[in-house]
Amino acid sequence: AQKITQTQPGMFVQEKEAVTLDCTYDTSDQSYGLFWYKQPSSGEMIFLIYQGSYDEQNATEGRYSLNFQKARKSANLVISASQLGDSAMYFCAMREGPRGGNTPLVFGKGTRLSVIA
Amino acid sequence: DSGVTQTPKHLITATGQRVTLRCSPRSGDLSVYWYQQSLDQGLQFLIQYYNGEERAKGNILERFSAQQFPDLHSELNLSSLELGDSALYFCASSVGLAYNEQFFGPGTRLTVL
């Protein structure tokens, strides 16, 4: 079974609008971490935001916020005020295990976001 | 710039050959991870080292091997290369004990002809 599911292969958003990228996950662990990475056309993987399973508040980093709904096992990424430079592939990932652990990440298949001027 | 370096950036080789990919983690990071990104398989974890010791293995083929040296840099060795090994190979590093983020290098794009 897929541990990370990203159901939107591609998304379009108008510049300056907000967009939500969906991510659902599957784990039986109580401790886990959820991550979002951005991969522009140049290929590098850029860390965006992290949410721990025990964090009570949704994570925010600048224009990025993570809408964490634990009961629904979803960790959607919200990008506010989209910019042309946000056009990229976005990957949701999960690391199972306690905070501070150094276990590998499991990635979803990604969502390609295109920002339109 | 994540602070993780990978060389070479591009590699073109023939089937049956052997190549070595090199990774230098961020200063102070003890954990190194190798990932493979291909069109059909997506991003897949291959292997992890922590302070010189292998800690976790993912979908790594027997033809592939890795090691982490005392200075913490790591090498991924790919042998008997096949067309299907063409992919982007990422190295990532993390501190390992207190932090959660893994920082990725720019990747090595391997093309097997």
Contacts between the chains, C-beta under 8 A, distances in Angstrom:
chain1	res1	chain2	res2	distance
A	33	B	100	5.1
A	35	B	100	7.7
A	35	B	101	7.3
A	35	B	102	7.8
A	37	B	104	7.4
A	43	B	88	6.2
A	43	B	106	6.8
A	43	B	107	5.3
A	43	B	109	7.3
A	44	B	2	7.4
A	44	B	104	6.5
A	44	B	105	7.7
A	44	B	106	4.8
A	44	B	107	6.7
A	45	B	90	6.2
A	45	B	92	7.6
A	45	B	104	3.7
A	45	B	107	7.7
A	46	B	2	7.7
A	46	B	104	7.6
A	47	B	2	7.7
A	47	B	101	5.1
A	47	B	102	7.3
A	47	B	103	6.3
A	47	B	104	7.5
A	50	B	100	5.4
A	50	B	101	6.0
A	52	B	100	7.2
A	91	B	43	6.6
A	95	B	100	7.0
A	99	B	100	6.6
A	100	B	97	5.7
A	100	B	98	5.6
A	100	B	99	7.3
A	100	B	100	7.1
A	102	B	31	4.5
A	102	B	48	7.4
A	102	B	50	6.1
A	102	B	55	7.2
A	102	B	94	5.7
A	102	B	95	7.9
A	102	B	96	3.9
A	102	B	97	7.2
A	103	B	48	7.7
A	103	B	56	6.4
A	104	B	33	5.7
A	104	B	45	4.1
A	104	B	48	5.5
A	104	B	56	5.6
A	104	B	58	6.1
A	105	B	33	7.6
A	105	B	35	7.9
A	105	B	45	6.7
A	105	B	92	7.9
A	105	B	102	6.1
A	106	B	45	7.0
A	107	B	42	6.3
A	107	B	43	4.0
A	107	B	44	7.9
A	108	B	42	7.8
A	109	B	42	5.0
A	110	B	42	7.1
A	110	B	43	7.9
